């Protein structure tokens, strides 16, 4: 039996909004690092939409492939393509994109948290918990890049398990 739920419809709507936000800002990104982060997050939002549709149709969901390591690896590839000198020239005057995106991810997390509490069955509740984790990973990825551009001193002082230390090479 397929799960039909307003909460699942809302999840699809929210994931689409996040996808459009990231996708609409890719062209305006001022450097390759920003572009790659936004591309990766947009792609993962599409994966989320697919997962929501599968759970709504009571279909199996593959293992989680939206994880912090996947985003980090894509960003690291781009980061390592450029010399220290080239990276010094990266200017990020539009960090407001990241700031807004972090707010979007936090808001989405909180809505999924509420939906998990209201879920009518365990499968739906577990699904929203999984989406909460993915939104948390997205937030951490955005925060890493935002702090790298906006406040590198604070970024370096963060807990090493939360930041990407290879960015400080």
Secondary structure, 3 states (H helix, E strand, C coil): CCCCCHHHHHHHHHHHHHHHHHHHHHCCCCCHHHHHHHHHHHHHHHHHHHHHHHHHCCCCCCCCCCCHHHHHHHHHHHHHCCCHHHHHCCCCCCCHHHHHHHHHHHHHHHHHHHHHHHCCCHHHHHHHHHHHHHHHHHHHHHHHHHHHHHCHHHHHHCCCCCCCHHHHC
